[in-house]
């Protein structure tokens, strides 16, 4: 009972920085493509819905890069905060080992790995193909 509560707590603490990091890194990677998209709008008069589709296709290709970086950021953030607030010391004092704290982190890492594999094998080729078809 206690470890499942702590596992849910760690997973919940990982998810918020993970999603924030995912948004930040996707935005950062998208900024390198903004000039090309602005060129489409200004010079070629592309409608906004077409540019929105192109942004989605580009963002799909960034998933395999931004997911692992975001997970690393979230993990470092969570365990750094747990250590700074002496929560790890308190958990060790009640008999929870560091390996038990590792289990929910590995669970989220496994999900992240499968999402990255799926996006590498299916989503990125789909996004690249749709981007090419839309441009042509």
N, C-alpha and C positions, 0 to 999 in steps of 0.2 A: 504493500500500500504506500509506504513512504517513498520508495524509489520510483514508483509510477508517478507520484505527485511531483517529485523532483525532476523526473524525465520530462513531464509536460511543461514544467517551469522552464527548463533549459531550452526545449524546443520552441516555446513561445518567445523566449528571450532572443533566440537566434533568428527567428523569422522576421521580426521588425527591422533590424539592421540589414538583414539579407535583402529584403524588398527595397529598402532605401538605397542600398548599394547597387542593386540591380537597376533601379531607376536612374541613379546618378551616372553609373558607368555606361549605360545605354545612351543617355543624353550626351555624355562626353564623346562617345564614339560617333554619335550622329552629327555632332557639330562639325566634324571633318567633311561631312557630305552636304552640309547646308549650302555651300557656295554652288555646288552643282545643281542642287534643287532650285536655288534662287535663279540660276541661269535659265532653267526650264520655264520658270514663271515669268521672268522679265523678258527674255529674248523670244521665247517661243509661244508665250501666252497660254501655258498649260492651265487647265482648270484646277481649283483647289482639291476636288475629290480625287483627281488623278495623282496629284502630289501626295495626298494622304495615303493612297494605295502604295506609292513608291516608298514612302517612309516606313510603312508596315513591312514591305518586302526587305528593306534594308535592315530594319531592326531584327528581323528573324535571323539574318546572317550574323548578327552580333551576339546572339544567345550563347553559342559555345565559348565565347571569350568572356562575356560579362557574368555568367553564372559562377564559374569557379572563383573569379576575383571577388565577387560579392559574398560568396560563402566564406572565403578566407577572411575578408573584412569582418563579417558577422561573428565568426568564431573567435577571432582575436579580440574583438570588442567585448563579447560576452564574457569570456574567461578573464580578460583584463579587468572588467568591472567586478566580476565575482571575487577576484583576488583583492582588488582595491577595497571592496566593502567587507572583506574578511569572511565572506560567505563560504568560501572553500574551506577555510579553517574550521568554521562552525560545522560544516558537513562532515569533515574528517573527525571532528570531536564526537559526533553522534554515531560514528561507525561506517560512514559511507566512504568507500575508497575512490580514488581518482579514476579507476577503471569503470566504475559504475557511472561516473559523470561523462565518460567517454561514449557510452552506449547511445544516448540520444543524439549526440553529435555525429556519430557514425551513421545513425539512421538517416539524418538529414543529408549527410554527405552521400549516402547511397542513392537517395532520391535525386539529389543534384546530379550525380553521375549518370543515372538513367535518363534524366531530362536532357543532359548534354549529349549523350549518345543518340537519343532520338532526334534531337535537333540537328546533329551532325549528319546523320544518315538520311533523314527525311525532310526536315523543315528547311535547312539551308539550300539543298538542291531545288526544292520547290520554290523558295523565295527568289533564288537566282534566275530560275527559268521564267517565273512570272514577271520579274523585273525586266528581263530581256524582251519578253513578249510585249510588255506594256510600252517600253521605249521604242521598239521597232514598230 
